[in-house]
Amino acid sequence: MKHDQFSQWLGIEVLEAKEGFSKIKMTVRKEMINGLGIVHGGIAFSLADTCFALACNSRNTLSVALDTAINFVKPVHVEDVLTAQATEIHNGKNTGLYQVT
């Protein structure tokens, strides 16, 4: 996190990070809102991506995402606090699978 300028700009706070797991949170700011008055999808995705990155890189082996999908279940507004949790489902030789909620 100390070298991740974007996650720092987002205001992400690490609540817990251990092997194969992480939990983080951030507060939505006005500059994160799109033209419809709700959080920009890229902001929510970035929160999930940072959470994933902390969990999958927890063994000091550099890892990046191969494929992702996201579902936006309700609108998010200024001052809402978002929490993300990444859980390792599978850690293989070449790939892993993580669920972020």
For each residue, the residues with C-beta under 8 A, 3 or more apart:
1: 4 7 8 12 14 54
2:
3:
4: 1 7 8 50 53
5: 8 9
6: 9 10 46
7: 1 4 10 12 46 50
8: 1 4 5 11 12
9: 5 6
10: 6 7 26 32 43 46 47 50
11: 8 26 27 29
12: 1 7 8 24 25 26 47 50
13: 24 25 26
14: 1 17 22 23 24 54
15: 23 24 25 83
16: 21 22 23
17: 14 21 22 23 54 55 58
18: 21 22 58
19: 58 59
20: 55 58 59 87 88 91
21: 16 17 18 55 58 85 86 87 88
22: 14 16 17 18 51 52 54 55 58 85 86
23: 14 15 16 17 51 83 84 85 86
24: 12 13 14 15 47 50 51 54 83 84
25: 12 13 15 81 82 83 84
26: 10 11 12 13 47 81 82
27: 11 79 80 81 82
28: 32 33 39 43 76 77 78 79 80 81 82
29: 11 32 78
30: 33 78
31:
32: 10 28 29 39 40 43 78
33: 28 30 37 38 39 40 77 78
34: 37 38 39 40 41
35:
36:
37: 33 34 77
38: 33 34 75 76 77
39: 28 32 33 34 43 44 75 76 77 80 82
40: 32 33 34 43 44
41: 34 44 45 70 72
42: 45 46
43: 10 28 32 39 40 46 47
44: 39 40 41 47 48 70 72 76 82
45: 41 42 48 49 68 70
46: 6 7 10 42 43 49 50
47: 10 12 24 26 43 44 50 51 82 84
48: 44 45 51 52 70 84 86 100
49: 45 46 52 53 65 68
50: 4 7 10 12 24 46 47 53 54 84
51: 22 23 24 47 48 54 55 84 85 86 100
52: 22 48 49 55 56 65 68 86 98 100
53: 4 49 50 56 57 63
54: 1 14 17 22 24 50 51 57 58 86
55: 17 20 21 22 51 52 58 86 87 88 98
56: 52 53 63 86 88 96 98
57: 53 54 60 61 62 63
58: 17 18 19 20 21 22 54 55
59: 19 20
60: 57
61: 57
62: 57
63: 53 56 57 96
64:
65: 49 52 68
66: 95
67:
68: 45 49 52 65
69:
70: 41 44 45 48
71:
72: 41 44
73:
74:
75: 38 39
76: 28 38 39 44 80 82
77: 28 33 37 38 39 80
78: 28 29 30 32 33
79: 27 28
80: 27 28 39 76 77
81: 25 26 27 28
82: 25 26 27 28 39 44 47 76
83: 15 23 24 25
84: 23 24 25 47 48 50 51 100 101
85: 21 22 23 51 100 101
86: 21 22 23 48 51 52 54 55 56 98 99 100
87: 20 21 55 98 99 100 101
88: 20 21 55 56 91 96 97 98
89: 96 97 98 99
90: 95 96 97
91: 20 88 96
92: 95 96
93:
94:
95: 66 90 92
96: 56 63 88 89 90 91 92
97: 88 89 90
98: 52 55 56 86 87 88 89
99: 86 87 89
100: 48 51 52 84 85 86 87
101: 84 85 87
